[in-house]
């Protein structure tokens, strides 16, 4: 992937607490302007369970529909929704 195909958008820190599970992490969001064959990705099995493609509209619908088909890490999904909403308002994508 070349530098002109990836664009850094924003980063944040967050805390996810549920029952006895506590996760403090750092999120970075990048916009990739490239068609990617997800079957050819080399995943780090300890960190990534699977990769799925969602259109922006489908992803926003899933977030607004109680995270239908997404992970339980709601803080990350709220973070991404805010990014998408903010950049939509700025007409970036």
N, C-alpha and C positions, 0 to 999 in steps of 0.2 A: 504494500500500500504506500502510495506516495504522500508527501506532506500536503499537497493541494487537494487530497481526497478526504482528509480528516480535519475537523475543526473543533478545538476546545471550546466548550460553552461556559461551564460553571462548575464549582465544587462546593461541598459543604461537609460538616460533620453532623452526625446524628447518633441517637441512642435508641435501641430497640429492646424493650423489656417485656417479656411475656412469661408468666409463671416463674420458673427457675432459670429461664434463659435470658441472659443479658449480653447484648452486643453493642459495642461502641465502635463506630466505623466512620470512615471517610469516603465520601462519594465524589466521583468525577463524572461529568457528562460530556460526551463528545458526539458530534454529528458526523456521520460517515456518508460521504457522497459517492457511493460505489455499490454496484450490485455484487453481492457476496453469496457464493454457494455454501450454505451453512453445513452441508454434508462434508465439505472439505476442511472445516475448521479443526485445528489441533487444540483440544480442550484440556485444561488441567483438571483431572478427575476429582482431585481433593477439593476444588473450589467451584466447579461448574457441573451441575447435574445434567442440564440440557440447554439447547439454544432453540428459540422459536422466533419466527418472523411475525410481526404485527404491523399493520399500517398504523399511522398516527391516529386516524379516526377510530379504528378498532381498539387500539390501546386505551384511548380516552374513554371509550364506551365501557370497556372492562373495568377501568378504575372507578368510573361513576356507578357501575353496577356491582358494587360491593366486591371489587377485585376479582370478578368472575374469571377463573382460569389462570390467575396470577399467584405469586407467592404471598405469604402472610406478612411480609415486611412492608406494612402500609406506609411507614415513614418514607421509604425509598420511592414508592409509587406517588405519594403526595409531592415529593421533591421533583420527580419527573413531570408530573402534571403541571406544576407551577412553571417549570422551564418551558414546556410546550405552550402553555397559555401565554406566558410573557413574550416568547418569540413569535407566536401567532399574532399578538397585538402589534408587534413591531414589524410584521410582514416579512420576517426573515425566512420562514418556510411555511 
